[in-house]
């Protein structure tokens, strides 16, 4: 056990302002998001979709990112009409539960791409104008009902084949620019977001992490000017190590924080530093077998919950304006396919036949939102608290509620700290990851033991 005696829990936190950021940190409740593929969700019975949307809203994660898939909406070329019926129902049900939507406009459609085999929708269209027309019609239909639009999903991901025959930054720039202009015309209030980039070892392909963005800008310096946010998917290496694991000597073995800083560097060198950063996918799966050659098995359900909290806090500390957990629910092949096991809920053949079956990650997500929801990130407190390298402490401030919350954890077990508590606070309580609370009264000093499971210490102003 490592014991650290701290001088004080900084008194000024009650009135703290972080170092002047480019943009004010968002409220945590506005940032929290779950990314859910449209296919499995639309395949559910309407009553089952209602159950999951209600659970999402109850957890305080009131933004859902989901596909608006071109090949589902427009399977036949013009003059055939677009079929929005399934998405109309989704938009209506989300609104009924108070859940906002971030739509992903993806992917291609076989009739628009001469290279595409029949039924393969992962080839971009020959004419970017065809995609822009689809984007504009979709945004017009859901004007002021969808919060934002992300243009494509992981266009740099050759492993998953999201852009065939191979990722092409210049081609993406040619498609994205007109689509963004069409979206802005159709719904000026919606936020238009660049396609979230996957950590697919761009270091090897483009000479730098997330170099796809810079390569797209080299091809077209203006492509990103109509966008209002830039998206990244900072999964850890093969979606296995914890969010803090960082070894720059290994290609791709980078922490969430490291990846987000690298991505911001790409924005800066592309003259796109004005764009706020959105994490539109992040997660860890729990499949005993990943189902993909070279990928390790998933993490335990407990570690999934721990990593959810820790990764979201790290992303918020990097001024991410949205952080989307991937995904809401598991799918039938959850034991042998990693893509089916990222969910906050275990798989149920009929979710309406019994209560939903949450993993520990759902309780962790709910606690995070309920404790931190009204707050904004203030600062990383590790240095001023003198914490050892394996320990973490991040402060959030709810000025209206006159409350400061510090989130603590360590990547090692048994790190003991004894901070003094400033007299500006009158009541202190501790909230565990699962929501269990304990009243610590009005102490002069706290005795805390940090470990891999994060917890919250809530300080009430006098």
C-alpha positions in Angstrom: 0.0 0.0 0.0 1.3 3.4 -1.0 0.4 6.2 1.5 0.4 9.8 0.4 -0.2 12.6 2.9 -1.6 15.6 1.2 -1.4 19.2 2.4 -4.9 20.1 1.6 -7.8 19.7 -0.8 -7.4 23.0 -2.4 -9.7 25.6 -0.8 -10.1 27.6 -4.0 -11.9 24.8 -5.8 -15.2 26.2 -4.6 -14.5 29.3 -6.7 -12.1 27.8 -9.2 -11.8 28.7 -12.8 -9.7 26.4 -14.9 -6.9 27.9 -17.1 -8.6 29.8 -19.8 -9.6 27.2 -22.4 -10.5 27.9 -26.0 -14.1 26.9 -25.3 -15.8 26.6 -21.9 -16.2 23.0 -20.9 -19.7 21.7 -21.5 -22.1 20.4 -18.9 -21.5 16.7 -18.4 -25.2 16.0 -19.0 -24.9 17.5 -22.5 -21.8 15.5 -23.3 -23.0 12.0 -22.4 -24.0 9.9 -25.4 -24.5 6.3 -26.4 -23.7 5.1 -30.0 -26.1 2.4 -31.2 -26.1 0.8 -34.7 -29.4 1.3 -36.4 -29.8 -2.3 -37.7 -30.1 -4.2 -34.4 -32.1 -1.4 -32.8 -34.6 -1.1 -35.7 -35.0 -4.9 -35.6 -36.4 -4.7 -32.1 -40.2 -4.6 -31.5 -41.4 -1.1 -30.9 -42.1 -1.9 -27.3 -38.5 -3.1 -26.8 -37.1 0.1 -28.3 -39.2 2.0 -25.9 -37.8 0.1 -22.9 -34.2 0.8 -24.0 -34.9 4.5 -24.7 -36.5 4.8 -21.3 -33.6 3.2 -19.6 -31.2 5.5 -21.5 -33.1 8.6 -20.4 -33.4 7.3 -16.8 -29.6 6.9 -16.7 -29.2 10.6 -17.7 -27.5 9.7 -21.1 -29.9 11.6 -23.2 -28.1 11.6 -26.6 -28.1 8.6 -28.9 -25.8 8.4 -32.0 -27.2 6.2 -34.6 -27.0 5.5 -38.4 -29.3 6.9 -40.9 -28.2 4.3 -43.5 -28.5 5.4 -47.1 -29.1 1.9 -48.5 -32.0 1.5 -46.1 -33.6 4.8 -46.9 -32.9 4.9 -50.7 -32.4 1.4 -52.0 -33.4 2.3 -55.5 -32.1 5.3 -57.6 -34.1 8.4 -58.4 -36.9 8.9 -59.2 -37.8 6.3 -56.6 -38.9 7.9 -53.4 -36.8 7.8 -50.2 -38.3 5.6 -47.5 -38.0 7.2 -44.0 -40.7 5.2 -42.3 -38.4 3.2 -39.9 -36.5 6.3 -39.0 -39.6 8.4 -38.5 -40.7 5.9 -35.8 -37.2 6.1 -34.2 -37.1 9.9 -34.2 -40.7 10.0 -32.7 -39.9 7.5 -30.0 -36.6 9.1 -29.0 -38.4 12.5 -28.7 -41.1 10.9 -26.5 -38.4 9.8 -24.1 -36.5 13.1 -24.1 -33.6 11.5 -26.0 -31.8 13.7 -28.5 -30.3 12.1 -31.7 -26.9 12.4 -33.5 -27.4 10.9 -36.9 -24.6 9.2 -38.9 -25.1 9.6 -42.6 -23.6 6.4 -44.0 -22.6 4.5 -46.1 -22.8 4.2 -49.9 -25.5 2.4 -52.0 -24.8 -0.1 -54.8 -26.8 1.8 -57.5 -24.6 4.9 -56.9 -21.2 3.2 -57.1 -20.1 1.5 -60.3 -17.4 -0.5 -58.4 -19.9 -1.9 -55.9 -21.1 -5.5 -56.1 -24.9 -5.8 -55.8 -25.9 -5.4 -52.1 -22.6 -4.0 -51.0 -23.1 -0.5 -49.5 -19.5 0.2 -48.4 -18.4 1.8 -51.7 -18.6 5.6 -51.9 -20.7 7.0 -54.7 -19.1 7.9 -58.0 -20.8 11.3 -57.8 -20.4 13.0 -54.3 -23.5 15.1 -55.3 -25.7 12.0 -54.9 -24.6 11.6 -51.3 -25.0 15.3 -50.7 -28.6 15.1 -52.1 -29.4 12.2 -49.7 -27.8 14.1 -46.8 -29.8 17.3 -47.6 -33.1 15.5 -47.9 -32.6 13.6 -44.7 -31.7 16.7 -42.7 -34.6 18.6 -44.2 -37.0 15.8 -43.1 -35.7 15.9 -39.5 -35.0 19.6 -39.3 -34.7 20.7 -35.7 -35.5 17.1 -34.6 -31.9 15.7 -34.9 -29.2 17.5 -33.0 -26.4 16.9 -35.4 -25.2 14.9 -38.4 -21.9 13.0 -38.7 -20.7 12.5 -42.3 -19.8 8.8 -42.7 -18.4 6.5 -40.0 -14.7 5.7 -39.8 -13.8 6.5 -43.4 -10.2 5.6 -42.5 -11.0 2.1 -41.2 -9.7 -0.4 -43.8 -9.9 -3.2 -41.3 -13.7 -3.1 -41.1 -14.1 -2.1 -44.7 -16.2 1.0 -44.1 -14.7 2.7 -47.2 -14.0 0.3 -50.1 -11.9 -0.7 -51.8 -9.6 1.1 -49.4 -9.6 4.3 -47.3 -9.0 7.3 -49.5 -8.6 10.7 -47.7 -8.9 12.7 -50.9 -12.1 10.9 -51.9 -13.5 11.5 -48.5 -12.8 15.2 -48.7 -14.5 15.3 -52.1 -17.6 13.6 -50.5 -17.6 15.4 -47.1 -17.4 19.0 -48.3 -20.6 19.0 -50.5 -22.4 16.9 -47.9 -21.6 19.4 -45.1 -22.8 22.3 -47.3 -26.1 20.5 -48.0 -26.6 19.8 -44.3 -26.0 23.4 -43.3 -28.5 24.6 -45.9 -31.1 22.0 -44.8 -30.8 22.7 -41.0 -28.6 25.5 -39.9 -29.2 24.7 -36.3 -27.8 21.1 -36.5 -24.2 20.5 -35.7 -22.3 19.0 -38.7 -19.5 16.6 -37.6 -16.7 15.0 -39.6 -16.7 11.3 -39.8 -15.3 9.7 -36.6 -11.8 8.4 -37.3 -10.8 5.0 -36.0 -7.3 4.2 -34.5 -6.3 2.1 -37.5 -2.5 2.7 -37.2 -2.6 5.9 -39.4 1.0 6.3 -38.1 2.0 3.6 -40.6 -0.2 4.8 -43.5 0.2 8.5 -43.2 3.3 9.0 -40.9 1.3 10.3 -37.9 -1.6 9.3 -35.7 -4.9 10.2 -37.3 -3.0 11.4 -40.3 -6.0 10.6 -42.5 -7.4 14.0 -41.5 -4.3 15.8 -42.5 -4.1 13.9 -45.8 -7.7 14.9 -46.6 -6.7 18.5 -46.0 -3.7 18.2 -48.2 -6.0 17.1 -51.0 -8.6 19.9 -50.3 -7.7 22.6 -47.8 -11.3 23.8 -47.6 -13.1 20.5 -47.1 -13.7 20.9 -43.3 -14.7 24.6 -43.3 -18.5 23.8 -43.3 -18.1 21.5 -40.3 -18.7 22.5 -36.7 -17.1 19.6 -34.9 -14.5 16.9 -35.5 -15.0 13.3 -34.4 -12.6 10.7 -33.2 -12.8 7.1 -31.9 -9.9 6.7 -29.4 -10.3 3.0 -28.7 -7.3 1.6 -26.9 -5.1 -0.9 -28.8 -7.3 -3.8 -30.1 -10.0 -2.4 -27.7 -8.3 -4.2 -24.8 -6.0 -2.2 -22.6 -7.4 0.2 -19.9 -7.9 3.9 -21.0 -4.7 5.1 -19.3 -2.4 2.5 -20.9 0.2 4.3 -23.0 3.3 3.0 -24.8 4.3 5.2 -27.7 7.1 2.8 -28.6 4.3 0.4 -29.8 2.4 1.6 -32.8 -1.2 2.2 -31.8 -0.7 1.4 -28.1 -1.8 4.8 -26.9 -4.1 6.0 -24.1 -7.3 7.8 -24.6 -5.7 11.1 -23.6 -2.7 10.6 -25.9 -4.9 9.9 -28.9 -7.1 12.9 -28.3 -4.1 15.2 -28.1 -2.7 13.7 -31.3 -6.0 14.2 -33.0 -6.1 17.8 -31.9 -2.6 18.2 -33.3 -3.9 17.0 -36.7 -6.7 19.6 -36.5 -4.2 22.3 -35.7 -1.9 21.5 -38.6 -5.0 21.4 -40.9 -6.0 24.9 -39.8 -9.1 23.3 -38.2 -8.2 24.0 -34.5 -11.5 25.9 -34.2 -13.4 22.6 -34.4 -14.5 21.3 -31.0 -13.6 17.6 -30.4 -16.3 15.0 -30.3 -15.7 11.4 -29.2 -18.4 9.6 -31.1 -17.3 6.1 -30.2 -15.4 4.6 -27.3 -15.8 1.3 -25.5 -14.6 -2.1 -24.3 -16.4 -5.4 -25.1 -17.0 -8.3 -22.8 -17.0 -11.2 -25.4 -15.0 -14.3 -24.1 -13.9 -14.7 -27.7 -13.4 -11.7 -29.9 -14.2 -13.5 -33.1 -11.5 -11.5 -35.0 -8.1 -13.0 -35.6 -5.4 -11.2 -33.6 -7.9 -9.5 -31.2 -7.8 -10.5 -27.6 -10.9 -11.6 -25.6 -13.0 -8.9 -24.0 -12.6 -7.4 -20.5 -14.6 -8.5 -17.5 -18.0 -6.8 -16.9 -16.5 -5.1 -13.8 -13.6 -3.7 -15.9 -15.9 -2.6 -18.6 -17.8 -0.5 -16.0 -14.5 0.9 -14.5 -13.2 1.8 -18.0 -16.4 3.5 -18.9 -16.1 5.9 -16.1 -12.4 6.4 -16.4 -12.4 6.9 -20.2 -15.3 9.4 -20.1 -13.6 11.4 -17.3 -10.3 11.4 -19.3 -12.2 12.5 -22.5 -14.0 15.3 -20.6 -10.6 16.5 -19.2 -9.5 16.9 -22.8 -12.4 19.2 -23.4 -14.4 16.7 -25.5 -17.9 18.2 -26.1 -19.5 14.8 -26.7 -18.5 11.4 -25.5 -20.4 8.4 -26.9 -20.2 5.0 -25.4 -20.4 2.1 -27.8 -23.1 0.5 -27.5 -26.5 0.4 -25.7 -27.2 -3.4 -25.9 -25.5 -6.7 -26.7 -26.6 -8.9 -29.6 -27.2 -12.6 -29.9 -23.6 -13.7 -30.7 -22.2 -11.8 -27.6 -20.0 -14.7 -26.6 -18.1 -15.1 -29.8 -18.1 -11.7 -31.6 -16.7 -8.6 -30.0 -19.0 -6.3 -32.0 -21.9 -7.9 -30.2 -20.7 -7.4 -26.7 -20.0 -3.7 -26.1 -23.4 -3.1 -24.6 -24.6 -1.6 -21.3 -27.3 -4.4 -21.3 -26.9 -8.1 -21.7 -28.6 -9.8 -24.7 -32.3 -10.7 -24.3 -34.2 -12.5 -27.1 -37.4 -10.7 -26.0 -36.6 -7.6 -23.8 -40.4 -7.2 -23.2 -40.8 -10.6 -21.5 -38.7 -9.7 -18.4 -37.0 -6.7 -16.9 -33.9 -5.5 -18.9 -30.7 -7.1 -17.8 -28.1 -4.4 -17.2 -24.4 -5.0 -16.9 -22.4 -3.2 -14.2 -21.5 -0.6 -16.8 -25.1 0.6 -16.9 -25.1 1.4 -13.2 -21.7 3.0 -13.6 -23.0 5.2 -16.4 -26.2 6.1 -14.5 -24.1 7.1 -11.4 -21.7 9.2 -13.5 -24.6 11.1 -15.0 -26.5 11.6 -11.8 -23.5 12.8 -9.8 -21.7 14.9 -12.5 -24.6 15.8 -14.8 -25.0 19.5 -13.8 -21.2 20.0 -13.5 -18.5 21.2 -15.8 -14.9 20.0 -15.8 -12.6 22.2 -13.8 -9.1 20.7 -13.8 -6.8 17.8 -13.4 -5.7 17.8 -9.7 -3.0 15.2 -9.7 -0.1 17.6 -9.5 -1.5 20.0 -6.9 -2.6 17.0 -4.7 0.8 15.4 -5.2 -0.6 12.1 -6.3 1.6 9.3 -7.6 1.8 8.5 -11.3 -0.7 5.7 -11.1 -3.4 7.8 -9.4 -6.0 10.2 -10.8 -8.1 13.0 -9.5 -10.3 15.3 -11.7 -12.4 18.1 -10.3 -15.9 19.2 -11.6 -17.9 22.2 -10.5 -21.6 22.7 -10.3 -21.7 26.5 -9.6 -25.5 26.7 -9.4 -25.7 23.8 -7.0 -22.7 25.1 -5.0 -21.0 21.8 -5.2 -17.6 20.4 -6.2 -17.0 16.8 -7.1 -13.6 15.1 -7.4 -13.4 11.8 -9.2 -10.6 9.5 -7.8 -9.1 6.3 -9.0 -5.7 4.5 -9.4 -4.6 1.9 -11.8 -3.0 0.0 -8.9 -4.6 -1.2 -5.8 -4.2 0.3 -2.3 -3.0 3.9 -2.9 -3.9 5.6 0.4 -4.1 9.4 0.5 -5.1 11.7 3.4 -6.1 15.1 2.1 -7.1 17.9 4.4 -10.5 19.4 3.7 -10.9 23.1 3.4 -13.3 24.8 5.8 -15.1 26.3 2.8 -17.0 23.0 2.6 -19.6 22.0 5.1 -20.7 18.5 4.1 -18.8 15.7 2.3 -20.1 12.5 0.9 -18.7 9.6 -1.0 -20.5 8.0 -4.0 -19.3 4.6 -5.3 -19.4 3.6 -8.9 -22.6 1.6 -8.4 -24.4 4.6 -6.8 -24.0 3.6 -3.2 -23.5 6.6 -1.0 -21.9 7.3 2.4 -22.1 10.5 4.4 -18.6 11.6 5.5 -19.9 14.5 7.6 -17.9 17.7 8.0 -14.3 16.3 8.3 -11.0 18.1 8.6 -9.3 15.3 6.7 -10.2 12.4 4.5 -8.6 9.0 4.5 -9.1 7.5 1.1 -7.8 4.4 -0.6 -7.6 4.5 -4.4 -7.8 1.6 -6.7 -9.1 0.6 -10.2 -12.8 1.3 -9.3 -13.4 5.0 -9.5 -15.5 6.8 -6.9 -16.7 10.4 -6.3 -16.2 12.7 -3.4 -18.9 15.4 -3.3 -18.1 18.6 -1.4 -21.0 21.0 -0.5 -20.2 24.7 -0.1 -21.0 26.4 3.2 
